[in-house]
Structure formats: C-alpha cells, structure tokens
Amino acid sequence: MLSRLPLVLLLGASLATGVGAAERSWSNLQAQAKGFYFGRLVPPTVETSEARRREGDDPRWAATDWDDTAWPVASFRSLPSHAGIFWIRFHLRDLSAPLPDALRIEGTFAHEIFWDGVLLGGNGHPGRNAQEERTGPITYVLDVPAERRGPGEHVVAVRASSYRDAFPAPTMPVRIMPVPAASYHEFERRSSILPEMALGAMLMVTLTSLVMWLLAARQRVLLWFAALCLCATFNQASGSAQYDFVYDYQWHYAVVLVRWYSADLLGLCLLALLIVLFDLPRRSGWVLLALPLVGFALGWLKGGGNRTLLTAALLLAVVAAGVTAWRGRRAAWLVLAGLLVTTAMWLIDPIHFFLASFLRDFSPTLLGLTAAIALQVRQARRRARDMELTAARMEIELLKKNLQPHFLVNTLAVVGEIIEADPARAVRLVDDLAHGVRTMARMTGEKLIPLEQELELCRAHLRVMSIRTGTTWDLEVTNADAALRVPPAVFLTLIENGFAHQQGAGGTGKFILQGESLASQRQVRFTFVSPGRAKEQPDRPAGGTGLRYVKARLEESFPRRWTFRDGPVAGGWQTVIELGAET
Amino acid sequence: MKVLIVEDEPLLARRLERFCQEILGERLEAIRIANLFSEASARLDESPIDLLLLDLNLHGRDGMDLLQRAVAGSFHTVIVSANTDQALRAFEFGVIDFVPKPFSKERIAQALARVTERDGRTAGAAKFLAVKKYGKVELVEIDRVLYVEGAGAYAELVLDDGKRELHDKTLEKLHALLPAGFERIHKSYVVRWSAVKALHAQEGSHYEVELKNGLRLPVGRSRYKEIRERLG
C-alpha cells in the first residue's frame, strides 16, 4: 500500500493541477492568443494607432487625409462577418527606423489594402454579396515598396467583405501586421518543419500499426492504436496545410474543423485504446467514453467545447492508466508516465500543443502506448503458442484415449475369456470396441464435434463395459440438442471417471446427461450424473488426468466462457458444465 | 493354499479363479474374489491368505500406496495388470511376479510356481521391503539389510546400523523376494553374502560365519560344506 502512495499523490496532484490549469487556459485563451506567434516578428519600435471601422463603401475612405475620427473604434478580433462591405483604417509609424517592408494579413475575408491612399494589393475582391465577392488566400504577405515607407506616419485602409466566411459566428478575427518579408518567410519555412515531421511520423506509425494489425492476428488494440495515430495524422495535416498550401479563406473553417474534431477523436480513440489495452470492464469503458462527450456537450453549450473533450479524455486516461497500474499491470506504468507528461503539456500550453510542439508533447504517450502494446502483443503471441501446444497436447490425449492400453488389453482379456464359451458375444464385443475406436479416430484433430457424435462414442464404450462388467450400462439423454458442438471425448471421460471412481449397485446402471438452454452469457448447461457410490479411495487426488483433460478441452474451445462443478449427489456423482458461445 | 483374487472385471476374476483351481488342484484350500483390495484387506486378519492376485493400476500415488500395503503382508503378491510399464516398479517393491494382461493359463501357472515351489524366486529384483510399523507401511532399502532372522511366522530384518525391523512374511517368503546376493546359511538366517568375512568351526560340529562387522551367525550343517567351498 505504502509503495503506491507516491503514485496516489502524483495522480492527485496531476488532476488538481490539470483542472486548475484547464480553467485558467479556457478563460484566458483569447487573451493569450493576442499577438501570438507572428507578433514577435513585428519590430518593437513600430507604433500602431487604434483602428476605426465603418460599414459601407466609399472610395474616398482610402484617402490619407480622410477624417475618420467619427468612425467607431474597432477590434481586429471581432470584425463583422457576412455583413456587407466595411472599411478599417489605422495609422502606422516607426520613429527610429524605416517601417518593415511587408504587411502580413490573415483572416477569413476578401479585402483590398490601401497604403496612404494608394491601392497596394489584396487577396481578392470585396463584394456587396457572395456572388460579387472574389475570395483569396487565408494568409499572405503584401510587399510595401520602399518609396512608400518613408519617415512619418502612414495610413492603412482596408476595404473588406466576408460573405464566404464559413464560420458560424457573426464576427471574425483578422491579423494585419508589418513584418520584414525575408524574416517572415524564413520564420514560416522553419515553423512548417515540425508539423510536417509530425505528420510524416504519425502517418508512418498509422500504416505500420495497420500492417501489424493485419499480421498479428487482428488484435483490436493495434487497430485502435492505428486509429489514434490517424487522428493525429489528420490533426497535423491540418496544421501543416497552412504552411504548405495557399488555400482560399472560405476553406479555413473546414481546416479548423478537421483540427478540432481530429483532436476530439484522438481523445476518444485514446480512451478506447486504453479500454482494450487494459481489458477494462465494459461498464467502466462506457463511462470512460461517455464522460468526455458529456464534457464536450457542456463545453459546447458554454461556447468552448472543442478543448473540453480532449482535456476530459486526457484526464480520464490518466485515471484509467493509474488505476490499472495500481492493480498491478506492469505496462500501465509506462502509459501512465507518458500520459502525465502529455496531459501536463496540454494543460499548460494548449495553443502550441497541436502546432510546433506536438511531436515533443505527444511522444511520451505514444512511447508508453507502444511499449505497452508491444508487451501485450508479445503476451498474445505467447498465449497463441501455448494454445497451439495445448491443441497438440489435446490431440495426443485424444489419441491416447483411443489407444488406451489398459482399456484395450482388459477388453482383449475378456474376449479371450468368452470367445470359446460364447463366440457371438465375443464378436459383439469386438464390434463395439472397433466402433468406438473408429468414432474416436474421426474426432482426431477436431476441437469441437456434434454432441450426437460424442453420444455415439459414449454408447459404444458403455456396450463394451456392459459385457466386461456383467452390468447393463445405459446413457439416458434428455433435452440435449444433438447438433450442439462440444469438445471431443469430454462426456466419455466423465463416464470413464465414473467407472474408475464409482461403484455400481450391480445388475444395471444408468448414466444421465441433461441439457438446459440458458438465457445468460453461458448458453447451455450440461448436468451429468455417474451412478453408484464412490469407491473407497482415501488418497484420490482432487483433479486426476481425466478432469484435467476435460477442463483443458473446455478452455481450448470456450476460453474463459465455461464453468465446471462436480460433487456427490444422491445416487451418484454429479458434474455440471456450462458453456458460452463458440469463438 | 489360500488365494485372494482382487479384480473388478467379473469375467477376468472368474477366469483367474478357474485357472487357479485347474493349476493348484487339491493344493488350493480356499479362493475368494473381491472388487477392491482396500475392501478385502480389512478381512485379511480374520482369514489370512497365502497369495494375492491383484489387478492394480499402479499409476499415481493411490496405486503405489495400495501396492505397498499389499507387499507388506504375510502373503506373496502377484500383480495381474494391463499396466505393463509399471512392472519393474512393482518388482522393486517386492511382488513375486507380474502377469501382464491378457494372460494365458501357462503364464498363471508360471506365477503360481514361484509361490508354491520350494526354491521359487521372484521374477524381478526387489529394491525395498515394505514393513508395517505403527499401523503404517514403511519402506526399507534392501541394500541396508545385513541379514534376516526367522522368527516363526515372522522375520526380522537386521540392518547395517544394527536396527531391527519386524516383517510379516516368513523367512522363506522373504528369501524368495531377496536378490541373488542373499544366501540361506541356516534354517533361521538369510545373510547378505558380501557381508560375510570368514567361516569358523566351533566345538561340537557347530559352525559360524563371521560378518565384517564382527557379528557371528550360526551356520546349518547342511549348508556348511557349500559355504566353506564358496569362501575358499
């Protein structure tokens, strides 16, 4: 217990830190985003006036000396969307140096840029309606000629419309900043490297996992791992698309949706993977999957759902891995360690998480999962090999039953005794013996046979034993579906055990097999009774070779979906076997 | 001779019974059939037997325990079994013969001869002698037995460390089970020949062998000449 105390403290601290950090992140997200990323390229000496905005369209509004003081002050973070043509004006100056040689513009709008009253360029053509508007790139860099960047104040006027903005919100953010063109292009080139690397890596891992899934007996855990990596691939593809492709602004919403929902799906795939990897109970699994969705719905209602789901999924994944590790699953420790790092990174800096730092932040989780899956695959292979060995052993056991020297020799000894006195009986005995051997030979190599075939084998055996023991043995079968499939020689073994350990009353004896369909997961119940009282065998072991054979056969054909109980009942020894569905 | 047949297959039990009757004839005083040795053994004190024909599955601890209880008795045991792979093990524990199934009358006659003939010896090589002690059966390694002293219906095993163990079998029956290295030197003594050091003649035509540990045992007059020749 004490050895797990650090884990409990770590888990508790992580969760508390996580929830606190998430709260702070969500509430301050927009504030943190201001000036982020490209803002560092803007020389600190550049001064920008506040922007003013006016709805409507008048070419005179581009003029340097136009008096815009009556225009309302505008925020670049909430400009009108789908609302006709509007203008924005602001002033730029740099008291200590010439202004940078370019303007970087980013936003879901079509616009034209006027510099000191002169049209400098644009990404399309604003219009009074969607048909009139001509869309352009979501982001681009507009060169400002050197002769226009002279000392003093400059006026930037933007004529814009955004009919093709697919975002549902009534406002949209726009970024316009003066940047040195060469520095910006270098910055953009370097910034694209990490998402592209992450994209390539995720794609490779996805494909490798799929190939392994196909090769490694289609284990679900590999499929979920491939799905997780595919989500990350889409996410990183959406991130690198901004650098690698110049797409028109109306597609930006689709790109952002891919980024958001691939992140959400990544969270759900992570939980599904853990459910399969750690064999979590079905009910816990549903709860694990449902909680993030509830969080997502609540977050959506509050207007910030896209980050809630992944946060909830990561925190729940930490809890699931922690509990599994606590219960002694070695591989869960590796996953837990990776998840703790990733979750902390996500909570501390959610903005960078899916951009430049994805490889760094998500790699610990990927490594933990890979190691845990590798361990599981190795165990599965070992189990498969064991099962093959068991199958081979069972086949040998069946052959041994077929050739049991003790049974055969005793039967031949009886043939020797009666062949002269009662030749017809001796012939019957030999026929029944041969019939049993033939029936058994047909079963060799089979894991399951129809009950009818098993009963045929049992009855041939009982006919032989009837002659050998001088007692008429019979098998009474009630309510058992003859087509039902059972492992070979299971009931025969129970009959053999009956002869070995039970003593009949003499004269006649009846073995009873009763079938019963069940409504539960176990589909059928067989109740088998060997007649007679138990022989005096004080040192009889609890599970002899016969019972070991029966149980091994049940496990081979109905892994973990069978039960076996036996014990004395009035007039005999009862064995109850319940079987689930066939694999 | 009193015989007990333990065989749970009635046809085979009757076959054994018939063979015994035909082979032993008037020498057969009584013959009984039982399904299980554990059930029949309780009555052995009331009606002792000379020979047990036992069908026993020797696989597992249960079979070996039964075998040890059988060979610790005053009677000879012949195993009649289909488990021929356990024959050597059965001989190690002191059965006088192991008849594999299916059996013929000739093979049963051969087994009975080992019991009834004066110089009848075991068909195998015993390694242990089972002795009853405080209601339990203990195994004594034959390699530890120095000599066996007859005491009427019983015999005493004298071990190399001087300890003595009482056995329910007579000296004759034990001698039949002991390996070839044991010699009958007197009507009451069977000795391990490798333990004999010298032969001494005493006054009044009495003879003794001296063992390597200094112990002296009497030698029967009929055995003296042969022992002297063997010792050179």
Interface residues (C-beta under 8 A of the other chain):
Chain A: P405 H406 L408 V409 N410 L412 A413 V414 V415 G416 E417 I418 I467 R468 T469 G470 Q503 K535 E536 Q537 D539 R540 P541 G544
Chain B: D8 E9 P10 L11 L12 R14 R15 N35 L36 S38 E39 N57 G60 R61 D62 D65 A82 N83 T84 P100 K101 P102 F103
